[in-house]
Amino acid sequence: MKNKKATRKNDDCLSTVLLTDCCKLVILSPHPDDIAYSLGGTVQQFHLDMEWTILTVFGRSVYAPHCPKAVTESDISNIRNREDVYYTNQVGARLIKFNFPDASIMGYTSESELSASYQDARFSKICSSLDQCLRNIRPDRIIIPLALCDHVDHRIVFEAASRSSALLCADVWYYEDLPYAWYLSEEDLQRQIRARLGSAANSLCINITRELPRKLKMLAGYSSQICSQDQEVVINYASRVQSGAFMYAERLWH
């Protein structure tokens, strides 16, 4: 028990450093809603003076399951962009949005998008654009999706970011992307993370117990994508990864 308490205290110190001791932070988001879904509690704890950016890679979409009247690419992309702008304004982030087409435009289905190669027609251009943007920003810290379950869009972002020279000068962390992390057992999740980051990867649980209600409220702002079942996934997963120190958590890897 003494060792567990010491570990929790160290985790608290690391969490404080991660959330406050940073001049420039960039969080990579494959789609609008990925940050609200996966890191919506963590970002609420950022220091008010922190300069941070959400960089959304796939700005074009025809996927809006809860907006049945929106059928064109233009309508759906505009709706999703408005949701993203509102969210980033609420959490105090700067938004940079690329205009790449997401998996829905590329013709992937909900099944094929989890098995497709990330080296599709978009990959090289995304690598170039992402590298150029990150080198222009010169962030001190970058947080990247782990691409759990191999969603092709998330995997493209993970692989493209890994190739950027900006990572050589930054403190790099990785987040567990929801809802995909929820589909995995803890054993399978750990196996995928070690395959991505190596056997020496370490995790950091961030207590979001106080922030969870607001996380859910802000996530609901992505109403073209989110329903009550998605909210349940967030609650259940935050309870699953809390590591015994608090009720609800989000987890980062380093």
Summary of the structure (lengths in Angstrom):
residues: 254
radius of gyration: 17.4
end to end distance: 25.0
largest distance: 58.5
contacts: 828
relative contact order: 0.18
helix: 50%
strand: 15%
